[in-house]
Amino acid sequence: MQKVFGRPKGLTEIPFHYCPGCTHGIIHRLIGEVLEELNIIEDTIGVAPVGCAGFSLDFFSCDFVGAAHGRAQAVATGIKRALPDRIVFTYQGDGDIAAIGTSHAIHVAARGEKITSIMVNNAIYGMTGGQMAPTTLTGQVTTTSPYGRDNGVAGFPLDLPKAIATFDGAVYVASVSVDSPKNILQAKKAIKKAFRVQQAGLGFALVSILSTCPTNWGMSPVDSLKWLQEKMIPVYQMGEIKVAEEVKGL
Amino acid sequence: MSKVLLKGNEAIAEAAMRAGCKLFFGYPITPSTEIIEYLAKHLPEAGGTVLQAECEVAAINMCFGAAAAGARVMTASSSPGISLKQEGISYLAANELPVVIVNINRTGPGLGGLGPTQSDYFQSTRGGGHGDYRLIVLAPSKAQELYDLTMEAFDLADKYRNPVLILADGFLGQMMEPVLLKEKKEGNLPPKDWQTDGCKGRAKRKIASYFLVNELAEEACQRWQAKYDQIKEAEQRWESFYADDAEYLLVGYGTCGRIAKSVVLNARKQGMKLGLIRPITLWPFPVKAFTSHFDGIKGIVTVELNAGQMIEDVKLAVNCRVPVHLYKRQGGMLPHEREILKFVGQVFNLPVRGEA
């Protein structure tokens, strides 16, 4: 019997610890597939964040380093500068990359650091139990915005990829979603391109992936996907936000 | 081996290059800036990279990444910048990553000033960041020692898989002195069989300090502690100066150690049996220096450029069996030899001749 579907080689055998309905698992799988398809598992060093994906270093079959909260891109910079011929990527939540680590997000883009960053945006701090994130939508109820995010008090949702796309050193920036089979395939294409950009040594690549957090949103997994589609997608600029000239040929 | 005239900060930078440091991540801050400037000029020709980071936090975390990848790496800053690095230093300690960190201490708290000071002794020797950890802390007192200890710092960091801090001040960093450019000693260092450089031909590795199971967290703490105990036993360093027959001791490191030597010589001219212990490692503190010299000692004066920080370690080292006094200056001011000797005379009721 021919085996037509299996675990990608880019993932270990360790079962994911994520909550039911959380889309981290889908994103992990996509990255695992890309690592395998590009044949770069043995050349890659991943950098994990603090947050729900803090244990992601167990799930990928490449070498992995756990960074302090928000510092994954600085750590990745250090690895890449030490080993320029390796593939280095960060896997970070929206709180990690778009709040406490924003300065690094801006500067790796400005420097054109030859790393790949995957940002998982679920509009909330998941690990700590559902607090407001910079990406939390206007009016969204969280434990630190119990009356809904008030723009007058807490400002507006931060669309990091849109900002990052303005920097010369950022050559590929995409915002995708994993809410449907079609969008999952799109997401995989974007992830793959972001790694190929690094293989070609072209500059910094960022893929933001809209993701769900049923546990802290207080919704079923199905309702979460619907909420992502109806509420989040209209707020964030989607698709390939920036494809620099040199990336178009890839 | 050539002898050249270098600023203390330049001596640090030159030694780092000759020790095989290929990566430097830093952020400019006075009075440490010549280190990044010197390396920016010379490290690229030696095949290395200097990256001026967006902030001190980025710089220390870049060091984290480079060390995890197996490179020899250094960062340098001055007090407020070192404060910003503390979270990263705590992570370096937890992940047992060899990084050399230089603190050209400036006065504090707050923005402070640029004069010589030792106000970061506590921060340096107690860990500095969160959690129960120690750095190996080296305290040079002249440009040659800045050179020698920087070179050795890389070996110590690799040997123990621990961050090493070089603590100096603006006086030492800025002063020009002749430096003999010694070559790196080839030592037997353990292989970096932990580095995350891609898993070709071996099992995947990970470097992390995340423990949500208390039993595992305690195991890790015990492992680190065992290492620190080993360092305490093996690496205490100090210089004894006229200490063998001394009745009274000065204790001072770095800039104070230099000044204290002159005080000792002046005292000896007057027949006062004064000696000096100059700690070279601040952590581990050279407790052994006091056990070996203790018998004839009647009293001790620590000379510090702070409100009295090292004095706590001296009191612990002698179990408070003799009186230990503090002579201090703060805010970037230096003590005069004459004032120190006068103070020794006053607290121990010893005759001191006028303009000694």
Interface residues (C-beta under 8 A of the other chain):
Chain A: T12 I41 E42 D43 T44 I45 V47 A48 G54 F55 L57 D58 S61 C62 D63 F64 V65 G66 A67 A68 R71 A74 V75 A76 T77 G78 I79 K80 R81 A82 L83 R86 S103 H104 I106 H107
Chain B: K22 L23 F25 T49 L51 A53 E54 C55 V57 A58 A59 N61 M62 C63 F64 G65 A66 A67 A68 A69 G70 A71 V73 E87 G88 Y91 N95 T196 D197 G198 C199 K200 G201 K204 R205 K206 I207 A208 S209 Y210
